[in-house]
Amino acid sequence: MRAPAHTDRRTGRIVRHLVLAWLAVMVVACGGSAAQAPVGGAARAGSQAAAAGSNAPGTQTGGDGGSQTGDNGNPAAPVDDTKIVRTGSLQLSVADTDEALVAGRDAIRGLGGYIGSSQQQRSNDKVFATVTYRIPVARWEDALDAIRHLGTEVAEQTDAAEVTGQLVDLDARIRNLKASEAALVGYAANAPKISDLLEIESRLTDTRGEIERMTAEQAALSDKAAMATLTVTFGTDVVAVADAAARWDPAAEVDRASAMLIGVGQAIASFLILFTIVWLPILICLAVVGYVGLRMARRLGWQRPGAFPPIDAGPPPPPPAPAPPVSGA
């Protein structure tokens, strides 16, 4: 009867040891989790803010980095209208520049546009003017027709660029940045350390600056998409001006002058190299040979013709005395 009692005590000790070991493992695991949990870290706060912004309601981010907006996390609905930036330029030859300017101003104002900038230049009795009109995109074709009827068209150029995707992308980025800004403000309120707070404030400043920059870019792009830009040149000699401008190419003139300068420099450098390597040694050798030959000739008694007489030759003979005059009888 003693053996079963001894066995029960041994089993009880084993069970108690197992329970104590399990409690120790749980304490260690909880301590490690608490040590690894974020305690207001600024770097982790920034990443969590970006994640919160990307997962905010009304915004979805695709796998290719694009962003789509919608309500309650649904994909964005298709844009109703296409945003197009229209620009163009016209050159017109008119009979009277002043009358054409007044008629063009009235026509553009009647279409809901306005004059963005203008420039006039008078030469003798002729006036040349360049006017930039801002026109509602919906009245673009009407504006072109109205301006064309003011004179004889010399040149025309138009361009259209679709910016719908850029506007949608800017809107999605602004939404994400605003969500990140809100998350950063929450982390700053609960930051346990001054260093963490300063880093969060720095990230918050950068985020707000990026929001302002993108908002300004979005506003400028929206304005270009809403109001087209048309530059018109009026003048009685627009053809001559256009031909002269087409014939004269500043880039070609600069290239030609640069090539001439390089050619002159190469010619001078080639002459100096040839003179230094070929002619300078020859001239030095000839000078040395001439000098040695002259010294040897002087040692041998050679003198140049017409040289001064030697010092020991004595004075020159006196001139002959004049003959006495002959007296008459």
Residue frames relative to the residue before (quaternion, step in Angstrom):
aa qw qx qy qz dx dy dz
M 1.0000 0.0000 0.0000 0.0000 0.00 0.00 0.00
R 0.6058 0.5697 -0.3674 0.4165 3.64 1.18 -0.42
A 0.6056 0.5940 -0.3639 0.3847 3.63 1.00 -0.70
P 0.6682 0.4815 -0.3353 0.4574 3.68 0.78 -0.72
A 0.6321 0.5252 -0.3507 0.4490 3.65 0.97 -0.69
H 0.6485 0.5132 -0.3137 0.4666 3.56 1.02 -0.85
T 0.6487 0.5153 -0.3107 0.4659 3.57 1.00 -0.78
D 0.6472 0.5136 -0.3342 0.4535 3.63 0.95 -0.73
R 0.6460 0.5110 -0.3353 0.4574 3.60 0.99 -0.79
R 0.6482 0.5088 -0.3261 0.4632 3.60 0.99 -0.81
T 0.6460 0.5146 -0.3236 0.4617 3.61 0.96 -0.76
G 0.6446 0.5247 -0.3209 0.4540 3.58 0.98 -0.80
R 0.6429 0.5119 -0.3350 0.4609 3.60 1.01 -0.80
I 0.6431 0.5281 -0.3254 0.4490 3.59 0.96 -0.85
V 0.6546 0.5112 -0.3149 0.4593 3.59 0.95 -0.88
R 0.6517 0.5111 -0.3221 0.4587 3.59 0.97 -0.86
H 0.6458 0.5192 -0.3264 0.4547 3.60 0.99 -0.81
L 0.6489 0.5180 -0.3197 0.4565 3.57 0.98 -0.80
V 0.6494 0.5151 -0.3163 0.4615 3.57 0.99 -0.85
L 0.6555 0.5057 -0.3129 0.4655 3.60 0.96 -0.86
A 0.6456 0.5168 -0.3230 0.4602 3.61 0.98 -0.79
W 0.6517 0.5138 -0.3149 0.4605 3.58 0.97 -0.84
L 0.6426 0.5167 -0.3181 0.4679 3.59 1.04 -0.81
A 0.6444 0.5187 -0.3270 0.4569 3.60 1.02 -0.79
V 0.6449 0.5150 -0.3238 0.4627 3.58 0.98 -0.83
M 0.6556 0.5099 -0.3181 0.4571 3.61 0.93 -0.81
V 0.6407 0.5223 -0.3299 0.4560 3.60 1.01 -0.82
V 0.6598 0.5028 -0.3086 0.4654 3.58 0.96 -0.88
A 0.6598 0.5096 -0.3142 0.4542 3.60 0.92 -0.87
C 0.6621 0.4965 -0.3165 0.4637 3.59 0.94 -0.83
G 0.6409 0.5229 -0.3252 0.4583 3.58 1.01 -0.76
G 0.6585 0.5018 -0.3138 0.4648 3.61 0.98 -0.81
S 0.6454 0.5112 -0.3276 0.4635 3.58 0.99 -0.77
A 0.6566 0.5063 -0.3166 0.4608 3.57 0.99 -0.81
A 0.6531 0.5142 -0.3194 0.4550 3.59 1.06 -0.74
Q 0.7216 0.4404 -0.2429 0.4757 3.57 1.07 -0.75
A 0.5116 0.6508 -0.4316 0.3585 3.64 1.19 -0.23
P 0.5254 -0.6345 0.4468 0.3489 3.68 -0.98 0.66
V 0.1224 -0.7761 0.6169 0.0456 3.52 -0.90 1.00
G 0.7803 -0.3558 0.1937 0.4765 3.61 0.51 1.18
G 0.2768 0.7783 -0.5259 0.2025 3.64 1.16 0.42
A 0.4775 -0.7046 0.4413 0.2842 3.56 -0.86 0.97
A 0.6570 0.5134 -0.3325 0.4406 3.58 0.94 -0.83
R 0.6835 0.4580 -0.2902 0.4886 3.56 0.97 -0.89
A 0.5971 0.5587 -0.3651 0.4449 3.57 1.12 -0.58
G 0.6510 0.5175 -0.3304 0.4464 3.57 1.00 -0.82
S 0.6689 0.4931 -0.3126 0.4601 3.58 0.94 -0.85
Q 0.6526 0.4971 -0.3181 0.4752 3.57 1.04 -0.77
A 0.6176 0.5371 -0.3512 0.4548 3.58 1.11 -0.64
A 0.6480 0.5027 -0.3248 0.4710 3.56 0.98 -0.81
A 0.6478 0.5113 -0.3240 0.4625 3.57 1.02 -0.80
A 0.6425 0.5156 -0.3267 0.4632 3.55 1.03 -0.78
G 0.6466 0.5187 -0.3256 0.4548 3.55 1.08 -0.79
S 0.6880 0.4820 -0.2952 0.4551 3.56 0.94 -0.85
N 0.7342 0.3895 -0.2288 0.5069 3.59 1.15 -0.58
A 0.3724 0.7426 -0.4898 0.2645 3.58 1.25 0.21
P 0.5930 -0.5706 0.4149 0.3881 3.59 -1.12 0.54
G 0.7799 0.3144 -0.2544 0.4777 3.51 -1.05 0.81
T 0.7394 0.3383 -0.2186 0.5395 3.65 1.21 0.05
Q 0.0093 -0.7750 0.6318 -0.0065 3.55 -0.99 0.86
T 0.1925 -0.7688 0.6026 0.0938 3.54 -1.07 0.80
G 0.3415 -0.7619 0.5168 0.1890 3.56 -0.66 1.10
G 0.6742 -0.5062 0.3600 0.3994 3.53 -1.29 0.20
D 0.6875 0.4720 -0.2941 0.4669 3.62 1.12 -0.49
G 0.6448 -0.5557 0.3139 0.4206 3.60 1.18 0.35
G 0.5481 0.6109 -0.4028 0.4050 3.61 1.22 -0.15
S 0.2876 -0.7513 0.5731 0.1561 3.52 -1.20 0.53
Q 0.0845 -0.7717 0.6297 0.0288 3.50 -1.11 0.80
T 0.2104 -0.7837 0.5755 0.1017 3.52 -1.00 0.83
G 0.1177 0.7758 -0.6119 0.0992 3.48 -1.22 0.59
D 0.5593 -0.5801 0.4601 0.3726 3.55 -1.22 -0.13
N 0.8551 0.0431 -0.0784 0.5108 3.54 -0.97 1.04
G 0.7241 -0.4726 0.2500 0.4357 3.56 0.98 0.90
N 0.5052 0.6423 -0.4436 0.3680 3.60 1.18 0.08
P 0.6092 -0.5459 0.4022 0.4113 3.61 -1.13 0.45
A 0.6026 -0.5963 0.3937 0.3555 3.53 -1.19 0.72
A 0.4752 -0.6527 0.5134 0.2909 3.50 -1.11 0.74
P 0.5782 -0.5976 0.4073 0.3777 3.62 -1.02 0.59
V 0.5299 -0.6375 0.4599 0.3183 3.52 -1.11 0.79
D 0.4844 -0.6958 0.4499 0.2807 3.56 -0.90 0.95
D 0.8107 0.1360 -0.0488 0.5673 3.59 0.85 -0.95
T 0.4362 -0.6858 0.5272 0.2478 3.52 -1.18 0.69
K 0.2931 -0.7519 0.5684 0.1605 3.54 -0.91 0.97
I 0.0099 0.8032 -0.5907 0.0762 3.56 -0.64 1.20
V 0.2612 -0.7350 0.6085 0.1461 3.56 -0.98 0.94
R 0.0804 -0.8111 0.5794 0.0027 3.58 -0.57 1.19
T 0.0260 0.7720 -0.6335 0.0454 3.54 -0.98 0.96
G 0.0817 0.8039 -0.5850 0.0699 3.56 -1.15 0.54
S 0.1628 -0.7608 0.6191 0.1067 3.54 -1.36 0.25
L 0.1038 -0.7785 0.6185 0.0239 3.54 -1.15 0.79
Q 0.1208 -0.7429 0.6517 0.0941 3.53 -1.22 0.64
L 0.0491 -0.8190 0.5702 -0.0408 3.53 -0.67 1.18
S 0.2426 -0.7157 0.6361 0.1562 3.52 -1.16 0.75
V 0.0303 -0.8228 0.5648 -0.0557 3.58 -0.52 1.24
A 0.5615 -0.6036 0.4499 0.3435 3.54 -1.26 0.43
D 0.7880 0.0648 -0.0103 0.6121 3.58 1.00 -0.81
T 0.3701 -0.7654 0.4845 0.2060 3.57 -0.47 1.20
D 0.6543 0.5236 -0.3295 0.4349 3.59 0.90 -0.85
E 0.6647 0.4875 -0.3113 0.4728 3.59 0.91 -0.83
A 0.6424 0.5174 -0.3310 0.4583 3.60 0.98 -0.75
L 0.6286 0.5310 -0.3388 0.4562 3.61 1.02 -0.75
V 0.6714 0.4882 -0.3030 0.4680 3.59 0.90 -0.89
A 0.6697 0.4924 -0.3077 0.4630 3.59 0.93 -0.87
G 0.6499 0.5105 -0.3208 0.4628 3.61 0.98 -0.76
R 0.6378 0.5213 -0.3299 0.4612 3.59 0.99 -0.80
D 0.6768 0.4871 -0.3014 0.4624 3.59 0.87 -0.90
A 0.6537 0.5188 -0.3246 0.4452 3.60 0.97 -0.81
I 0.6821 0.4748 -0.2991 0.4688 3.61 0.90 -0.87
R 0.6399 0.5090 -0.3333 0.4694 3.61 0.98 -0.71
G 0.6423 0.5280 -0.3280 0.4484 3.56 1.03 -0.67
L 0.6849 0.4536 -0.2748 0.4996 3.57 1.22 -0.46
G 0.6071 -0.5824 0.3502 0.4118 3.59 1.25 0.07
G 0.5716 0.5978 -0.3836 0.4108 3.58 1.23 0.26
Y 0.2393 -0.7503 0.5948 0.1613 3.53 -1.32 -0.20
I 0.5378 -0.6059 0.4796 0.3372 3.56 -1.33 0.24
G 0.2939 -0.7799 0.5298 0.1573 3.57 -0.65 1.12
S 0.7694 -0.1559 0.1237 0.6070 3.58 0.99 -0.84
S 0.0631 -0.7908 0.6082 0.0266 3.57 -1.24 0.46
Q 0.0517 -0.7755 0.6292 0.0106 3.52 -1.25 0.57
Q 0.0732 -0.8004 0.5950 0.0046 3.57 -0.90 0.97
Q 0.0458 -0.7766 0.6283 0.0060 3.54 -1.17 0.70
R 0.1817 -0.7933 0.5768 0.0707 3.57 -0.81 1.06
S 0.0148 -0.7720 0.6347 -0.0302 3.55 -0.96 1.00
N 0.7996 -0.0974 -0.0131 0.5925 3.53 -0.37 1.35
D 0.7864 -0.2684 0.2151 0.5131 3.59 -0.58 -1.12
K 0.6124 0.5543 -0.3403 0.4493 3.59 1.26 0.18
V 0.1998 -0.7722 0.5969 0.0873 3.53 -1.11 0.78
F 0.1033 -0.7650 0.6341 0.0440 3.55 -0.93 0.98
A 0.0263 -0.8139 0.5789 -0.0425 3.56 -0.82 0.99
T 0.1220 -0.7523 0.6442 0.0645 3.53 -1.21 0.75
V 0.0261 -0.8136 0.5780 -0.0584 3.55 -0.59 1.20
T 0.2012 -0.7561 0.6137 0.1061 3.56 -1.03 0.89
Y 0.1437 -0.7991 0.5827 0.0357 3.55 -0.64 1.19
R 0.2125 -0.7172 0.6481 0.1429 3.54 -1.24 0.69
I 0.0486 -0.8281 0.5539 -0.0718 3.53 -0.55 1.27
P 0.5086 -0.6089 0.4929 0.3574 3.64 -1.00 0.64
V 0.5563 -0.6472 0.4067 0.3259 3.54 -0.89 0.99
A 0.6385 0.5445 -0.3371 0.4269 3.59 0.99 -0.72
R 0.7396 0.3661 -0.2182 0.5210 3.63 1.17 -0.48
W 0.2590 0.8103 -0.4937 0.1805 3.60 1.22 0.41
E 0.7016 0.4608 -0.2770 0.4677 3.60 0.76 -1.00
D 0.6268 0.5297 -0.3391 0.4599 3.59 1.02 -0.74
A 0.6532 0.5106 -0.3182 0.4598 3.56 0.99 -0.80
L 0.6322 0.5238 -0.3380 0.4601 3.61 0.97 -0.79
D 0.6649 0.4987 -0.3105 0.4613 3.58 0.88 -0.89
A 0.6620 0.5108 -0.3161 0.4482 3.60 0.93 -0.84
I 0.6854 0.4682 -0.2949 0.4732 3.60 0.94 -0.81
R 0.6221 0.5551 -0.3536 0.4241 3.61 0.97 -0.72
H 0.6751 0.5111 -0.2978 0.4408 3.60 1.02 -0.72
L 0.5552 0.6259 -0.3963 0.3780 3.61 1.21 -0.09
G 0.8115 -0.0517 0.0490 0.5800 3.63 1.16 -0.33
T 0.6605 -0.4662 0.3943 0.4370 3.53 -1.31 -0.42
E 0.3719 -0.7491 0.5072 0.2080 3.56 -0.67 1.11
V 0.2111 -0.7862 0.5741 0.0876 3.56 -0.81 1.07
A 0.7889 -0.0879 0.0966 0.6005 3.59 0.90 -0.90
E 0.0289 -0.7873 0.6158 -0.0087 3.54 -1.18 0.65
Q 0.0558 0.7747 -0.6279 0.0504 3.52 -1.09 0.78
T 0.0021 0.7945 -0.6061 0.0374 3.58 -0.82 1.02
D 0.0749 -0.7863 0.6131 0.0133 3.52 -1.20 0.59
A 0.0732 -0.7815 0.6192 0.0208 3.57 -1.14 0.73
A 0.0177 -0.7936 0.6073 -0.0326 3.57 -0.87 1.01
E 0.3278 -0.7525 0.5411 0.1832 3.57 -0.76 1.05
V 0.0866 -0.8137 0.5747 -0.0067 3.58 -0.80 1.06
T 0.2870 0.7806 -0.5154 0.2066 3.61 1.16 0.39
G 0.6730 0.5021 -0.3000 0.4527 3.58 0.87 -0.94
Q 0.6446 0.5209 -0.3310 0.4511 3.59 0.98 -0.77
L 0.6625 0.5013 -0.3137 0.4598 3.58 0.95 -0.82
V 0.6459 0.5059 -0.3238 0.4712 3.60 0.98 -0.81
D 0.6587 0.5089 -0.3114 0.4584 3.58 0.96 -0.87
L 0.6478 0.5096 -0.3205 0.4668 3.60 0.96 -0.81
D 0.6430 0.5212 -0.3271 0.4559 3.59 0.97 -0.82
A 0.6646 0.4954 -0.3116 0.4645 3.60 0.95 -0.83
R 0.6564 0.5067 -0.3194 0.4586 3.59 0.95 -0.80
I 0.6410 0.5166 -0.3319 0.4606 3.57 0.98 -0.77
R 0.6366 0.5194 -0.3306 0.4644 3.60 1.00 -0.78
N 0.6618 0.5017 -0.3101 0.4627 3.60 0.92 -0.87
L 0.6667 0.4981 -0.3091 0.4603 3.57 0.94 -0.85
K 0.6409 0.5097 -0.3351 0.4660 3.60 1.00 -0.69
A 0.6309 0.5096 -0.3359 0.4790 3.60 1.06 -0.70
S 0.6406 0.5072 -0.3219 0.4783 3.59 1.02 -0.79
E 0.6260 0.5369 -0.3363 0.4548 3.58 1.03 -0.75
A 0.6597 0.4999 -0.3152 0.4643 3.59 0.92 -0.84
A 0.6521 0.5073 -0.3194 0.4641 3.60 1.00 -0.80
L 0.6514 0.5142 -0.3188 0.4579 3.59 0.99 -0.82
V 0.6157 0.5331 -0.3493 0.4633 3.59 1.05 -0.69
G 0.6506 0.5086 -0.3175 0.4660 3.60 1.01 -0.76
Y 0.6601 0.4927 -0.3104 0.4744 3.59 0.98 -0.82
A 0.6345 0.5322 -0.3414 0.4444 3.60 1.02 -0.73
A 0.6431 0.5312 -0.3297 0.4421 3.58 1.04 -0.69
N 0.7650 0.3327 -0.1806 0.5210 3.61 1.13 -0.61
A 0.3616 0.7439 -0.5001 0.2564 3.62 1.18 0.30
P 0.3346 -0.7769 0.4942 0.2005 3.65 -0.70 1.02
K 0.7645 0.3121 -0.1697 0.5378 3.60 1.16 -0.50
I 0.5785 -0.5853 0.4467 0.3510 3.51 -1.26 0.59
S 0.6394 0.5330 -0.3325 0.4433 3.60 0.99 -0.81
D 0.6432 0.5074 -0.3207 0.4753 3.57 1.02 -0.79
L 0.6478 0.5250 -0.3182 0.4510 3.57 0.98 -0.82
L 0.6569 0.5081 -0.3151 0.4594 3.58 0.99 -0.85
E 0.6652 0.4933 -0.3137 0.4644 3.58 0.94 -0.80
I 0.6397 0.5077 -0.3295 0.4738 3.59 1.01 -0.75
E 0.6372 0.5207 -0.3313 0.4616 3.59 1.01 -0.76
S 0.6281 0.5291 -0.3352 0.4616 3.58 1.05 -0.74
R 0.6669 0.4816 -0.2984 0.4840 3.57 0.94 -0.88
L 0.6353 0.5314 -0.3305 0.4524 3.57 1.03 -0.72
T 0.6341 0.5214 -0.3256 0.4691 3.59 1.04 -0.77
D 0.6539 0.5026 -0.3153 0.4694 3.60 0.94 -0.86
T 0.6568 0.5148 -0.3185 0.4496 3.58 0.95 -0.84
R 0.6660 0.4907 -0.3115 0.4676 3.58 0.92 -0.83
G 0.6340 0.5231 -0.3344 0.4612 3.59 1.01 -0.72
E 0.6506 0.5033 -0.3152 0.4734 3.57 1.01 -0.78
I 0.6226 0.5315 -0.3410 0.4622 3.58 1.05 -0.72
E 0.6673 0.4950 -0.3084 0.4631 3.59 0.91 -0.87
R 0.6526 0.5176 -0.3238 0.4487 3.59 0.96 -0.82
M 0.6912 0.4679 -0.2826 0.4727 3.58 0.89 -0.91
T 0.6164 0.5372 -0.3515 0.4560 3.58 1.07 -0.66
A 0.6576 0.4947 -0.3116 0.4751 3.60 0.97 -0.82
E 0.6396 0.5134 -0.3256 0.4704 3.58 1.01 -0.79
Q 0.6497 0.5122 -0.3168 0.4638 3.58 0.97 -0.82
A 0.6570 0.5085 -0.3169 0.4577 3.60 0.97 -0.81
A 0.6619 0.5011 -0.3112 0.4626 3.59 0.96 -0.85
L 0.6658 0.4949 -0.3064 0.4669 3.57 0.98 -0.83
S 0.6360 0.5205 -0.3259 0.4672 3.57 1.04 -0.74
D 0.6387 0.5172 -0.3293 0.4648 3.58 1.03 -0.75
K 0.6544 0.4994 -0.3191 0.4696 3.60 0.96 -0.79
A 0.6704 0.4918 -0.3029 0.4658 3.56 1.04 -0.75
A 0.6810 0.4839 -0.2914 0.4659 3.59 1.11 -0.59
M 0.7915 0.1907 -0.0822 0.5748 3.60 1.04 -0.82
A 0.3088 -0.7596 0.5494 0.1607 3.58 -0.61 1.18
T 0.3171 -0.7421 0.5664 0.1672 3.56 -1.27 0.49
L 0.0055 0.7911 -0.6090 0.0568 3.57 -0.75 1.11
T 0.1405 -0.7858 0.6008 0.0432 3.57 -0.76 1.13
V 0.0594 -0.8135 0.5777 -0.0308 3.57 -0.63 1.19
T 0.1722 -0.7632 0.6178 0.0793 3.56 -1.00 0.95
F 0.1190 -0.7857 0.6064 0.0285 3.57 -0.72 1.16
G 0.3239 0.7391 -0.5600 0.1877 3.55 -1.10 0.70
T 0.5251 -0.6382 0.4635 0.3198 3.55 -1.25 0.47
D 0.7587 0.2786 -0.1684 0.5643 3.61 1.17 -0.48
V 0.1459 0.8203 -0.5406 0.1169 3.57 0.95 0.81
V 0.6150 0.5623 -0.3575 0.4217 3.59 1.05 -0.74
A 0.6778 0.4817 -0.3004 0.4673 3.56 0.88 -0.94
V 0.6403 0.5170 -0.3289 0.4632 3.56 0.98 -0.81
A 0.6682 0.4972 -0.3082 0.4598 3.59 0.91 -0.87
D 0.6527 0.5071 -0.3272 0.4580 3.60 0.97 -0.79
A 0.6574 0.5023 -0.3171 0.4636 3.57 0.94 -0.85
A 0.6601 0.4961 -0.3137 0.4688 3.56 0.97 -0.82
A 0.6585 0.5065 -0.3212 0.4546 3.59 1.04 -0.71
R 0.6728 0.4987 -0.3099 0.4501 3.59 1.03 -0.74
W 0.7295 0.4092 -0.2454 0.4901 3.58 0.99 -0.77
D 0.0473 -0.7935 0.6063 -0.0253 3.52 -0.71 1.17
P 0.3423 -0.7635 0.5001 0.2230 3.66 -0.32 1.14
A 0.6368 0.5325 -0.3459 0.4374 3.59 0.94 -0.75
A 0.6549 0.5022 -0.3206 0.4649 3.60 0.98 -0.80
E 0.6410 0.5185 -0.3295 0.4600 3.59 1.02 -0.78
V 0.6443 0.5076 -0.3218 0.4729 3.58 0.98 -0.78
D 0.6475 0.5102 -0.3212 0.4661 3.59 0.97 -0.81
R 0.6601 0.5057 -0.3175 0.4558 3.58 0.95 -0.85
A 0.6695 0.4879 -0.3033 0.4709 3.60 0.92 -0.87
S 0.6416 0.5155 -0.3262 0.4649 3.58 1.00 -0.76
A 0.6509 0.5080 -0.3217 0.4635 3.60 0.96 -0.81
M 0.6422 0.5141 -0.3266 0.4655 3.61 1.01 -0.78
L 0.6551 0.5068 -0.3140 0.4641 3.58 0.95 -0.86
I 0.6542 0.5000 -0.3144 0.4724 3.57 0.95 -0.83
G 0.6400 0.5295 -0.3297 0.4486 3.61 1.02 -0.77
V 0.6540 0.4966 -0.3132 0.4771 3.60 0.96 -0.85
G 0.6568 0.5082 -0.3138 0.4602 3.57 0.92 -0.82
Q 0.6519 0.5041 -0.3184 0.4686 3.59 0.98 -0.77
A 0.6407 0.5205 -0.3334 0.4555 3.61 1.00 -0.78
I 0.6576 0.4944 -0.3139 0.4740 3.60 0.95 -0.84
A 0.6608 0.4992 -0.3161 0.4629 3.59 0.90 -0.85
S 0.6425 0.5168 -0.3298 0.4597 3.62 0.97 -0.79
F 0.6464 0.5126 -0.3246 0.4627 3.62 0.96 -0.84
L 0.6632 0.4999 -0.3136 0.4603 3.61 0.90 -0.88
I 0.6488 0.5065 -0.3272 0.4642 3.59 0.96 -0.80
L 0.6664 0.4986 -0.3009 0.4656 3.61 0.92 -0.91
F 0.6648 0.5010 -0.3090 0.4599 3.58 0.93 -0.88
T 0.6827 0.4958 -0.2988 0.4459 3.60 0.92 -0.89
I 0.7395 0.4254 -0.2426 0.4619 3.58 0.86 -0.88
V 0.7901 0.3343 -0.1645 0.4868 3.64 0.89 -0.88
W 0.8049 0.3495 -0.1802 0.4443 3.55 0.44 -1.23
L 0.6293 0.5494 -0.3623 0.4134 3.63 0.90 -0.69
P 0.6694 0.4626 -0.3316 0.4774 3.71 0.80 -0.74
I 0.6372 0.5256 -0.3393 0.4501 3.61 1.01 -0.77
L 0.6670 0.4943 -0.3028 0.4681 3.59 0.90 -0.88
I 0.6352 0.5176 -0.3380 0.4631 3.61 0.99 -0.73
C 0.6578 0.5057 -0.3118 0.4630 3.60 0.93 -0.86
L 0.6582 0.5006 -0.3130 0.4671 3.59 0.94 -0.84
A 0.6444 0.5155 -0.3267 0.4607 3.59 0.98 -0.75
V 0.6567 0.5036 -0.3150 0.4646 3.59 0.96 -0.84
V 0.6625 0.5014 -0.3100 0.4621 3.60 0.92 -0.90
G 0.6551 0.5104 -0.3147 0.4596 3.60 0.96 -0.82
Y 0.6555 0.5080 -0.3164 0.4605 3.56 0.95 -0.85
V 0.6657 0.4928 -0.3115 0.4657 3.64 0.88 -0.87
G 0.6566 0.5092 -0.3169 0.4574 3.59 0.95 -0.84
L 0.6478 0.5122 -0.3240 0.4615 3.62 0.96 -0.76
R 0.6482 0.5104 -0.3245 0.4626 3.58 0.96 -0.79
M 0.6671 0.4887 -0.3102 0.4690 3.58 0.92 -0.83
A 0.6485 0.5156 -0.3351 0.4487 3.62 0.95 -0.74
R 0.6564 0.4977 -0.3225 0.4663 3.57 1.00 -0.71
R 0.6242 0.5270 -0.3441 0.4628 3.57 1.05 -0.64
L 0.6963 0.4574 -0.2691 0.4832 3.60 1.07 -0.68
G 0.6176 -0.5930 0.3330 0.3951 3.62 1.23 0.15
W 0.4520 0.6780 -0.4755 0.3316 3.58 1.09 0.25
Q 0.0469 -0.7813 0.6223 0.0041 3.52 -1.00 0.89
R 0.5464 -0.6131 0.4607 0.3366 3.48 -1.17 0.56
P 0.5624 -0.5881 0.4442 0.3749 3.60 -1.06 0.57
G 0.7958 0.2677 -0.2184 0.4974 3.54 -1.06 0.92
A 0.4046 0.7102 -0.4908 0.3018 3.59 1.18 0.28
F 0.6284 -0.5353 0.4033 0.3949 3.53 -1.29 0.36
P 0.5209 -0.6373 0.4512 0.3449 3.68 -1.04 0.68
P 0.6310 -0.5307 0.3921 0.4081 3.57 -1.22 0.40
I 0.6098 -0.5793 0.4011 0.3630 3.54 -1.19 0.57
D 0.7210 0.4534 -0.2536 0.4586 3.67 0.97 -0.86
A 0.4607 0.6926 -0.4609 0.3093 3.69 1.09 0.23
G 0.4935 -0.6721 0.4271 0.3497 3.62 1.23 -0.18
P 0.6378 -0.5375 0.3770 0.4027 3.50 -1.31 0.29
P 0.5742 -0.5856 0.4293 0.3784 3.60 -1.09 0.43
P 0.5898 -0.5862 0.4052 0.3799 3.63 -1.07 0.57
P 0.5333 -0.6329 0.4443 0.3432 3.59 -1.12 0.72
P 0.5644 -0.5994 0.4337 0.3662 3.57 -1.11 0.45
P 0.5595 -0.6138 0.4124 0.3744 3.66 -1.01 0.58
A 0.5462 -0.6319 0.4580 0.3044 3.51 -1.20 0.80
P 0.5131 -0.6468 0.4538 0.3353 3.59 -1.02 0.67
A 0.5193 -0.6426 0.4641 0.3194 3.61 -1.04 0.66
P 0.5318 -0.6324 0.4524 0.3356 3.62 -1.07 0.79
P 0.5221 -0.6386 0.4533 0.3379 3.60 -1.03 0.63
V 0.3980 -0.6972 0.5466 0.2383 3.61 -1.06 0.69
S 0.3006 -0.7649 0.5482 0.1554 3.57 -0.71 1.14
G 0.4819 -0.6723 0.4851 0.2837 3.63 -1.11 0.59
A 0.5931 -0.5609 0.4276 0.3883 3.64 -1.22 0.32
